[in-house]
Each structure stands twice: as C-alpha cells, then as structure tokens.
Amino acid sequence: MDTLLVIAAILVLAAVGFAFGRRRAVVQSAGVPARLHSLPGYHGHFVALWAAVPALVLLAIWVPLEPVLAMNAALDYFQAHVSEPGNMESIRQSKLALLLGIPQDATTLRLDELGADQYALMQTEIRNTAVGTATTGHSAFIQEVADYYARYRTTSYLIMFAAAVGVAGAGAGFAWSRVAPEMRARNRVEAAVKWFMILCSTVAILTTVGIVLSLLFEALRFFSRIPVTEFLFGLHWSPQTAIREDQVGSTGAFGAVPLFAGTMLISFIAMCVAVPIGLLSAIYMAEYAHSKVRAVVKPLLEILAGIPTVVYGFFAALTVAPFFRDLGDAVGLDVSSESALAAGVVMGIMIIPFVSSLSDDVITAVPQSMREGSYGLGATKSETVRRVILPAALPGIVGGVLLAVSRAIGETMIVVMAAGLGANLTANPLEAVTTVTVQIVTLLVGDQEFDSSKTLAAFALGLVLFVMTLLLNIVALHVVRKYREQYE
C-alpha cells in the first residue's frame, strides 16, 4: 500500500488541471491578454491548487489515522472470535502464549486485562504476521487476525485512493468552472502561496520548540536526581552507575566541567587554525587573485567541505596525532597519542572552507564604490582592505565565524578518533580530552532505557550545549549591530 502512488495520482491530476485551466483562460480571452485580470498561468495554478490541496489534506489525515483504525478493527475481531472452539488452543500452543504469560489452562483471553507491554506485543505480532516477518511460533488464529488486518488495510487503501482522486477531480472541476477573464486568479494564488510559507515557518518554529521542550523535560528529570550545582561545577565526570541496588559499582559522578573545558579547548584550537587561514585566503581570492587563479583555487578549497568527517578522523588518528607525538619526543615534550592539539588542528582544517567561502562572498559583495572612494583618497590596496572592506564586511564575516564555531562545537567523529573519550580537566593541548558531543553519543549508544541518570545526563548536556550556542548567537548579534551602526 504505497502512499506515494496516491500522491503521484494527485499531482498528475493537478498538472492536468493546470493545463486545462490555463487553456480555458486563453480561450476566454479570445487571444487578447488585456481582457484577463491575471495571466493564464495564474488561472492554471488556481485550478492545480484546488486539485492538489484538498486531496493532500485528506491524505495527511488518512496516513496516520488508517493504521490505528485497522489495528483497532483487528483487535476487535480477535476479541470477538478468541473464545470460539480451537482458537484459544491455537494461541496456547504458540510462542505468543509464553511471551504474554498465558496459562496453559486458560480458556479465553481479554485484551483489556493485558499490561501495556503485552498489549503492544500483541499489536506487533499481528502487524508482523500480516507482512510475513513474525518471529514467534505459528498460530493459526493469529494468522487469521493478521489476514483480517491486511484485508482491512487493503480495502481502506483502495477507498482512500478513490476518495483522494475523487476529491482532486472535484476540486479541479470546481476551479475550472470558476475560470473567467475577470477572476482575480493572481491574488488567490499569491494568497495561497503566502499561507503555505506561513505554514512552513510555523512548522520550523514548532520544530524548534519541540526540540527545546524534549531536551528540557528530560533534563529536568536528570536534575531531579543530580543537583544542578554538581552538574555545572563538578570537576569529575564518570557517568557509570550500578544497574541493580545490590550490585557493586560506581554511583556515578556527573561533574561536567571537564567536558565543557575539553569542548572549549578543542574549539579554540580549531578556530586558531580556521579563522586566520580562511579569512586571509578569502581576502586573497576576493581582492588580489587573478580571475583565472580564483576560478581554480576556490573550488579546490571548497573540496575540503565535501570530505566526510570520518575521513578527517582517520587523518587525525593515523597521520597528525603520530606526527605531533614524534615531534614532541624530538623536542623533549610528552605528547599524548590522543591529544586535543591533533583533534583541534584537523578540525580547523575541516572548518577552513566555511570561513573562507562565506567571507569571500561577503567581501565580494562590498560595493565597488567604497573601494574607488578609498583609492580616490590616496589609500593603498592593503589600507583599503583593512580600513574599508573588512569593516564593511564585518557582519558577514562574524556570521561565517559563528557558523564555524557552531560546527566546531558540534563535531564528534574527529574528537572520538583523535582526542579520545577521557574526561580530563586540563588546559594542556598535548593531553587527551573529550567534548560534550562525544559524551552524548557515548551515553546513548546501544539499547538504552531513559530511566537512569547516566542516560538522562545526555539530555542535560544537550540542553547546556543549546544554551551555550544561544548565548554565542546573542553576542555575535550585538557585535554585528555595533559595527553596522558605525559603518552604514
């Protein structure tokens, strides 16, 4: 039951409606476009919207609702026929009886008496049996219920297909009949587009709110067990906890200061590499390089942005980290095989295209009149770059640097492979450290239940990382506004 087929049919009808609507507008204008209030294309779009939008709304309601209705119908069928001769015997002889804990002398089974996990297991068994992926032993009655479930879904799919096509056709016919020279098709189409953009903006906003709330609720659960002060100001991070109360194991230490320090240290090293190289390369390409050189150098530089981060991780672990270790041995320094310096340098190399490309675009966008005015006052090229172009392009450059910082803070793979997992509180770039994102991944690896302080700590770390990024944005906006007032 492919929903894409329904969508394709709706879009085909919309395309046909567009062609017929446009043609009707052309025919009614009698070859004189001035008789039409709107161009023929707007009339075509008007018909297409009436064909597509109602049908797609109906489909959006059906897609999440139909499986629920089908499963409820199957469970009702199960409950109505489970007491019939042979059905309960069929269930008792299957592995499902063991999973549900059904006694061997049971003569019936009531679904409303099952626990939440058992009820979900029953639904999963019916669903998997219907598609042929059930893992439990064969049960003839469950197969019968699954067949009923599959027939229900097939029937509902056919009904929905017919309903969607019918609604699309009716909508197209209604809109086609409304096409007339005096109709304000352009206004209606533009209003529909405006509401669509509002809907997209609303979805983006609600998604952001949902992300924040999901982090916040789980983080509050964590802080109800671990004091906020211990988390924010504790100096020891060891989230391992005992699984059972009678088990010998760590009770967990959730001081996140080493993680924050490691994140800032590696990000600082990365920005010390990326910002100077990226900004200077952007200045060269925008102001000094010949057009032929720029056409070759800029694409080559931007190739770095397309390299997967795991490749950078291999490069850091196999080449850069051993190089720094051997260099440290040569000069008498103790450099860890997994150091913040190696991870930071490779991360900075990865971020260079972000800073360079964005800065180059911003510098190129500075009006030529500002350059000519500076030259007219007797300034040299370097003085023009330092005192005119860079200040004028500063808001965009700050935005590029901010994007690079966010990229550095959120990077995981390079740190895992080059800096390790040790939560060491140190400012020495030659030692191994870890970051917030690495610990989040580590805490959520594998089958996890969100009931332990160890797992909930990942949400607390995510919330703090979100707040840090927000504060960074606020500071950047303040800097941008200050310099805009000065130079505009």
C-alpha positions as CSV (number, residue, x, y, z in Angstrom):
1,M,0.0,0.0,0.0
2,D,2.1,2.8,-1.3
3,T,1.1,6.3,-0.3
4,L,3.5,7.7,-3.0
5,L,1.2,6.3,-5.6
6,V,-1.7,8.3,-4.2
7,I,0.4,11.4,-4.2
8,A,1.6,10.8,-7.7
9,A,-2.0,10.5,-8.9
10,I,-3.0,13.7,-7.1
11,L,0.0,15.5,-8.7
12,V,-0.9,14.2,-12.2
13,L,-4.5,15.5,-11.8
14,A,-3.1,18.8,-10.6
15,A,-0.9,19.0,-13.7
16,V,-3.8,18.2,-15.9
17,G,-5.9,20.8,-14.1
18,F,-3.2,23.4,-14.7
19,A,-3.2,22.7,-18.4
20,F,-7.0,22.8,-18.7
21,G,-7.2,25.9,-16.5
22,R,-4.6,27.8,-18.5
23,R,-6.2,26.8,-21.8
24,R,-9.7,27.9,-20.6
25,A,-8.3,31.3,-19.7
26,V,-6.6,31.7,-23.1
27,V,-9.8,30.7,-24.9
28,Q,-12.0,33.1,-22.9
29,S,-9.6,35.9,-23.6
30,A,-10.1,35.3,-27.3
31,G,-6.4,35.9,-27.9
32,V,-6.4,39.3,-26.2
33,P,-4.4,39.1,-22.9
34,A,-5.6,42.5,-21.8
35,R,-9.1,41.1,-21.2
36,L,-7.7,38.9,-18.4
37,H,-7.2,40.2,-15.0
38,S,-4.4,37.7,-14.4
39,L,-2.1,35.9,-16.7
40,P,-3.2,32.5,-18.0
41,G,-0.6,30.8,-15.9
42,Y,-2.2,32.1,-12.7
43,H,-5.5,30.6,-13.8
44,G,-3.8,27.2,-14.3
45,H,-2.2,27.4,-10.9
46,F,-5.6,28.2,-9.4
47,V,-7.1,25.0,-10.8
48,A,-4.0,23.0,-9.8
49,L,-4.2,24.2,-6.2
50,W,-7.8,23.3,-6.0
51,A,-7.0,19.8,-7.3
52,A,-4.0,19.2,-5.1
53,V,-4.5,20.9,-1.7
54,P,-7.9,19.3,-0.6
55,A,-6.7,15.9,-1.7
56,L,-3.3,16.2,0.1
57,V,-5.1,17.4,3.3
58,L,-7.3,14.4,3.1
59,L,-4.3,12.1,2.6
60,A,-2.4,13.8,5.5
61,I,-5.3,12.9,7.8
62,W,-5.6,9.4,6.5
63,V,-1.9,8.3,6.7
64,P,-1.6,8.5,10.5
65,L,-5.2,7.5,11.2
66,E,-5.7,4.5,9.0
67,P,-3.2,2.1,10.7
68,V,-4.7,2.9,14.1
69,L,-8.2,2.1,12.8
70,A,-7.1,-1.1,11.1
71,M,-5.3,-2.3,14.3
72,N,-8.4,-1.5,16.4
73,A,-10.6,-3.4,14.0
74,A,-8.2,-6.4,14.1
75,L,-8.1,-6.4,17.9
76,D,-11.9,-6.2,18.0
77,Y,-12.0,-9.2,15.6
78,F,-9.6,-11.0,17.9
79,Q,-11.7,-10.3,21.0
80,A,-14.9,-11.4,19.3
81,H,-13.5,-14.7,18.0
82,V,-10.9,-15.8,20.6
83,S,-13.5,-17.8,22.6
84,E,-14.5,-19.9,19.5
85,P,-13.5,-23.6,19.5
86,G,-9.9,-24.1,18.7
87,N,-8.8,-20.5,18.7
88,M,-7.6,-20.4,22.2
89,E,-5.9,-23.8,21.8
90,S,-4.1,-22.4,18.8
91,I,-2.7,-19.5,20.9
92,R,-1.7,-21.7,23.8
93,Q,0.4,-23.8,21.5
94,S,2.3,-20.8,20.1
95,K,5.3,-18.9,21.5
96,L,3.0,-15.9,21.8
97,A,1.4,-17.6,24.9
98,L,4.8,-17.7,26.5
99,L,5.6,-14.1,25.7
100,L,2.2,-13.0,27.0
101,G,2.3,-15.2,30.0
102,I,-1.0,-17.0,29.2
103,P,-1.6,-20.1,31.4
104,Q,-2.0,-23.4,29.7
105,D,-5.4,-24.0,31.2
106,A,-6.8,-20.5,30.0
107,T,-10.0,-20.8,28.1
108,T,-10.2,-17.2,26.9
109,L,-8.1,-14.0,26.7
110,R,-9.2,-10.5,27.3
111,L,-7.1,-7.8,25.8
112,D,-8.2,-5.1,28.3
113,E,-6.6,-7.2,31.1
114,L,-3.2,-7.2,29.4
115,G,-0.4,-4.9,30.5
116,A,0.8,-2.0,28.3
117,D,3.9,-4.1,27.2
118,Q,1.8,-7.2,26.5
119,Y,-0.8,-5.1,24.5
120,A,2.0,-3.6,22.4
121,L,3.4,-7.1,21.9
122,M,0.1,-8.3,20.6
123,Q,-0.2,-5.5,18.1
124,T,3.4,-6.1,16.9
125,E,2.7,-9.8,16.5
126,I,-0.4,-9.0,14.4
127,R,1.4,-6.5,12.3
128,N,4.5,-8.7,11.7
129,T,2.3,-11.7,10.8
130,A,0.4,-9.6,8.3
131,V,3.6,-8.7,6.4
132,G,5.3,-12.1,7.0
133,T,8.0,-11.1,9.4
134,A,6.7,-12.6,12.6
135,T,9.4,-14.3,14.8
136,T,7.2,-16.3,17.1
137,G,5.8,-19.8,16.5
138,H,2.9,-20.2,14.1
139,S,-0.6,-19.6,15.4
140,A,-3.5,-20.2,13.1
141,F,-5.8,-17.9,14.9
142,I,-3.2,-15.0,14.9
143,Q,-2.7,-15.6,11.2
144,E,-6.5,-15.3,10.8
145,V,-6.5,-12.0,12.7
146,A,-3.5,-10.8,10.7
147,D,-5.2,-11.6,7.4
148,Y,-8.2,-9.6,8.6
149,Y,-5.9,-6.7,9.4
150,A,-4.3,-6.9,6.0
151,R,-7.7,-7.0,4.2
152,Y,-8.9,-4.1,6.2
153,R,-5.8,-2.0,5.3
154,T,-6.1,-3.0,1.6
155,T,-9.7,-2.1,1.5
156,S,-9.1,1.2,3.3
157,Y,-6.3,2.0,0.9
158,L,-8.5,1.4,-2.2
159,I,-11.2,3.6,-0.6
160,M,-8.7,6.3,0.2
161,F,-7.2,6.2,-3.3
162,A,-10.6,6.6,-4.8
163,A,-11.5,9.3,-2.3
164,A,-8.3,11.3,-3.0
165,V,-8.7,11.0,-6.7
166,G,-12.3,12.0,-6.5
167,V,-11.6,15.0,-4.3
168,A,-8.8,16.1,-6.6
169,G,-11.0,15.8,-9.7
170,A,-13.9,17.5,-8.0
171,G,-11.7,20.3,-6.8
172,A,-10.2,20.7,-10.3
173,G,-13.6,20.7,-11.9
174,F,-14.9,23.3,-9.5
175,A,-11.9,25.6,-10.0
176,W,-12.1,25.1,-13.8
177,S,-15.7,26.2,-13.8
178,R,-14.7,29.4,-12.0
179,V,-12.1,30.5,-14.5
180,A,-13.2,33.8,-16.1
181,P,-11.5,36.8,-17.5
182,E,-12.5,39.0,-14.5
183,M,-11.5,36.5,-11.9
184,R,-8.5,37.6,-9.7
185,A,-6.6,34.4,-10.0
186,R,-3.3,36.0,-9.3
187,N,-4.5,37.3,-5.9
188,R,-5.8,34.0,-4.9
189,V,-2.7,32.1,-6.0
190,E,-0.4,34.5,-4.2
191,A,-2.6,34.3,-1.1
192,A,-2.3,30.5,-1.2
193,V,1.5,30.8,-1.6
194,K,1.7,33.2,1.3
195,W,-0.3,30.9,3.6
196,F,1.9,28.0,2.5
197,M,5.0,30.0,3.5
198,I,3.4,30.9,6.8
199,L,2.7,27.1,7.4
200,C,6.4,26.3,6.6
201,S,7.5,29.0,9.0
202,T,5.2,27.7,11.7
203,V,6.5,24.1,11.2
204,A,10.1,25.4,11.6
205,I,9.2,27.3,14.8
206,L,7.2,24.4,16.2
207,T,10.1,22.0,15.4
208,T,12.5,24.3,17.3
209,V,10.0,24.5,20.2
210,G,9.6,20.7,20.2
211,I,13.4,20.2,20.3
212,V,13.8,22.6,23.2
213,L,11.0,21.0,25.2
214,S,12.2,17.5,24.6
215,L,15.6,18.5,25.9
216,L,14.1,20.5,28.8
217,F,11.8,17.8,30.1
218,E,14.4,15.1,30.1
219,A,17.0,17.4,31.6
220,L,14.6,18.3,34.4
221,R,14.2,14.6,35.1
222,F,18.0,14.4,35.4
223,F,18.3,17.5,37.6
224,S,15.7,16.0,39.9
225,R,18.2,13.3,40.7
226,I,21.5,15.1,40.3
227,P,21.9,18.7,41.7
228,V,22.4,21.4,39.1
229,T,25.4,22.7,41.0
230,E,27.1,19.3,40.9
231,F,26.5,19.1,37.2
232,L,27.6,22.6,36.3
233,F,30.5,23.0,38.7
234,G,31.6,19.4,39.4
235,L,35.2,18.6,38.4
236,H,34.8,14.8,37.9
237,W,32.9,13.0,35.2
238,S,32.2,9.3,35.5
239,P,28.6,8.6,34.5
240,Q,28.7,4.8,35.0
241,T,26.2,3.6,37.6
242,A,25.2,0.3,39.1
243,I,22.4,-1.5,37.3
244,R,20.9,-3.0,40.5
245,E,20.9,-1.8,44.0
246,D,22.7,-4.9,45.3
247,Q,25.4,-4.6,42.6
248,V,28.8,-3.4,43.3
249,G,29.5,-0.5,41.0
250,S,30.0,3.2,40.7
251,T,27.3,5.5,41.8
252,G,28.2,7.9,39.1
253,A,29.9,11.3,39.1
254,F,28.3,14.0,36.9
255,G,30.5,17.0,37.1
256,A,30.5,18.3,33.5
257,V,33.3,20.9,33.8
258,P,35.9,18.6,32.2
259,L,33.6,18.2,29.2
260,F,33.0,21.9,28.8
261,A,36.7,22.6,29.2
262,G,37.6,20.0,26.5
263,T,35.0,21.4,24.1
264,M,36.3,24.9,24.5
265,L,39.9,23.8,24.2
266,I,39.5,21.9,21.0
267,S,37.1,24.5,19.5
268,F,39.7,27.2,20.4
269,I,42.5,25.4,18.7
270,A,40.3,24.7,15.6
271,M,39.3,28.4,15.3
272,C,43.0,29.5,15.7
273,V,43.6,27.4,12.6
274,A,40.5,28.1,10.6
275,V,39.9,31.8,11.1
276,P,43.3,33.2,10.0
277,I,43.8,30.8,7.1
278,G,40.2,31.0,6.0
279,L,39.9,34.8,6.3
280,L,43.3,35.5,4.6
281,S,42.5,33.1,1.8
282,A,39.2,34.8,1.3
283,I,40.9,38.3,1.2
284,Y,43.4,37.0,-1.3
285,M,40.8,35.4,-3.6
286,A,38.4,38.4,-3.5
287,E,41.0,41.3,-3.7
288,Y,44.3,40.1,-5.0
289,A,43.9,36.9,-7.0
290,H,43.5,36.9,-10.8
291,S,40.2,35.7,-12.1
292,K,41.8,32.5,-13.5
293,V,43.6,31.8,-10.3
294,R,40.3,32.3,-8.3
295,A,38.4,30.0,-10.6
296,V,40.8,27.2,-9.7
297,V,41.7,27.9,-6.1
298,K,38.2,28.5,-4.7
299,P,36.7,25.1,-5.9
300,L,39.8,23.3,-4.7
301,L,39.5,24.9,-1.3
302,E,35.8,24.1,-1.1
303,I,36.5,20.4,-1.8
304,L,37.6,20.2,1.9
305,A,33.9,20.9,2.9
306,G,32.8,17.7,1.0
307,I,35.2,15.3,2.7
308,P,33.4,13.1,5.3
309,T,34.3,13.8,8.9
310,V,35.3,10.2,9.4
311,V,38.0,10.7,6.8
312,Y,39.3,13.6,8.8
313,G,39.2,11.4,11.8
314,F,41.3,8.8,10.1
315,F,43.7,11.5,9.0
316,A,44.0,12.9,12.5
317,A,44.4,9.5,14.2
318,L,46.9,8.0,11.7
319,T,48.9,11.0,10.5
320,V,48.5,14.1,12.6
321,A,48.5,12.6,16.1
322,P,51.6,10.4,15.4
323,F,53.3,13.4,13.9
324,F,52.7,15.6,17.0
325,R,53.8,12.7,19.2
326,D,57.0,12.2,17.3
327,L,57.7,15.9,17.2
328,G,57.1,16.2,20.9
329,D,59.6,13.3,21.6
330,A,62.1,15.0,19.4
331,V,62.0,18.2,21.5
332,G,61.5,16.5,24.9
333,L,57.8,17.0,25.3
334,D,55.3,14.4,26.5
335,V,52.6,14.4,23.8
336,S,49.7,12.0,24.2
337,S,48.9,9.7,21.3
338,E,45.3,11.2,21.6
339,S,45.7,14.9,22.1
340,A,43.5,17.9,21.9
341,L,46.1,19.6,19.6
342,A,45.7,16.9,16.9
343,A,41.9,17.0,17.0
344,G,41.8,20.8,17.1
345,V,44.2,21.2,14.1
346,V,42.4,18.7,11.9
347,M,39.0,20.2,12.9
348,G,40.4,23.6,12.0
349,I,41.4,22.3,8.6
350,M,37.9,20.9,8.1
351,I,36.3,24.3,9.0
352,I,38.5,26.4,6.7
353,P,36.1,26.2,3.8
354,F,33.2,27.5,5.9
355,V,35.1,30.6,6.9
356,S,36.8,31.1,3.6
357,S,33.7,30.7,1.3
358,L,31.4,32.8,3.4
359,S,34.0,35.5,4.0
360,D,34.8,35.6,0.3
361,D,31.1,36.0,-0.7
362,V,30.7,38.8,1.9
363,I,33.9,40.7,0.8
364,T,32.9,40.4,-2.9
365,A,29.5,41.9,-2.1
366,V,31.0,45.1,-0.7
367,P,30.1,47.9,-3.2
368,Q,32.8,48.8,-5.6
369,S,32.1,52.5,-4.9
370,M,33.6,52.1,-1.4
371,R,36.9,50.8,-2.9
372,E,37.0,53.5,-5.5
373,G,36.3,56.2,-2.9
374,S,39.2,54.8,-0.8
375,Y,41.6,54.8,-3.7
376,G,40.5,58.3,-4.6
377,L,41.5,59.5,-1.2
378,G,45.0,58.1,-1.8
379,A,44.7,54.8,0.2
380,T,46.7,51.8,-0.9
381,K,45.2,48.4,-1.6
382,S,46.2,47.0,1.8
383,E,44.8,50.1,3.6
384,T,41.6,49.8,1.7
385,V,41.2,46.2,2.7
386,R,42.0,46.9,6.3
387,R,40.1,50.1,6.9
388,V,37.2,50.0,4.4
389,I,36.4,46.5,3.1
390,L,36.9,44.4,6.2
391,P,34.8,46.8,8.5
392,A,32.1,46.9,5.9
393,A,32.0,43.1,5.5
394,L,32.4,42.5,9.3
395,P,28.8,41.5,9.9
396,G,29.0,38.7,7.3
397,I,32.5,37.7,8.5
398,V,31.2,37.4,12.0
399,G,28.3,35.3,10.7
400,G,30.8,33.0,9.0
401,V,33.0,32.7,12.1
402,L,29.9,32.0,14.2
403,L,28.9,29.2,11.8
404,A,32.4,27.8,12.1
405,V,32.3,27.9,15.9
406,S,29.0,26.1,15.9
407,R,30.5,23.5,13.5
408,A,33.5,23.0,15.8
409,I,31.4,22.7,19.0
410,G,29.1,20.1,17.3
411,E,31.8,17.9,15.8
412,T,32.1,14.4,17.1
413,M,33.9,11.9,14.9
414,I,37.3,13.7,14.8
415,V,37.3,14.0,18.6
416,V,36.4,10.4,19.1
417,M,39.2,9.2,16.8
418,A,41.9,11.8,17.7
419,A,41.3,13.0,21.2
420,G,39.7,10.0,22.9
421,L,37.0,9.6,25.5
422,G,38.8,10.6,28.7
423,A,37.2,13.4,30.6
424,N,40.3,15.1,31.8
425,L,40.2,18.6,33.2
426,T,43.2,20.3,31.7
427,A,44.2,23.3,29.6
428,N,47.2,21.4,28.1
429,P,46.6,20.8,24.4
430,L,49.1,18.0,24.5
431,E,46.9,15.8,26.7
432,A,43.8,13.8,25.8
433,V,40.4,15.4,26.4
434,T,36.8,14.8,25.3
435,T,33.9,17.0,24.4
436,V,30.2,17.3,25.2
437,T,29.0,15.8,21.9
438,V,31.3,12.8,22.2
439,Q,29.9,12.1,25.6
440,I,26.3,12.5,24.4
441,V,26.9,9.8,21.7
442,T,28.7,7.6,24.2
443,L,25.8,7.8,26.7
444,L,23.2,6.9,24.1
445,V,25.0,4.1,22.3
446,G,23.1,0.8,22.3
447,D,19.8,-0.2,23.7
448,Q,19.1,2.4,26.4
449,E,16.2,3.0,28.7
450,F,15.6,6.6,29.7
451,D,15.3,5.8,33.4
452,S,18.9,6.1,34.6
453,S,20.8,9.2,35.5
454,K,23.5,8.0,33.0
455,T,21.2,8.2,30.0
456,L,19.4,11.3,31.2
457,A,22.7,13.1,31.5
458,A,22.9,13.2,27.7
459,F,19.8,15.5,27.6
460,A,21.3,17.7,30.3
461,L,24.5,18.0,28.2
462,G,22.4,18.8,25.1
463,L,20.5,21.5,26.9
464,V,23.7,23.2,28.2
465,L,25.1,23.0,24.7
466,F,22.0,24.6,23.3
467,V,22.2,27.4,25.8
468,M,25.9,28.0,25.0
469,T,25.1,28.3,21.3
470,L,22.2,30.7,22.0
471,L,24.5,32.9,24.1
472,L,27.1,32.8,21.3
473,N,24.4,34.0,18.9
474,I,23.4,36.9,21.2
475,V,27.0,38.1,21.5
476,A,27.5,37.8,17.7
477,L,24.3,39.8,17.0
478,H,25.5,42.5,19.5
479,V,28.8,42.8,17.7
480,V,27.1,42.9,14.3
481,R,24.7,45.7,15.3
482,K,27.5,47.8,16.9
483,Y,29.6,47.8,13.7
484,R,26.6,48.2,11.4
485,E,25.8,51.4,13.2
486,Q,29.3,52.6,12.8
487,Y,29.8,51.9,9.1
488,E,26.3,52.2,7.5
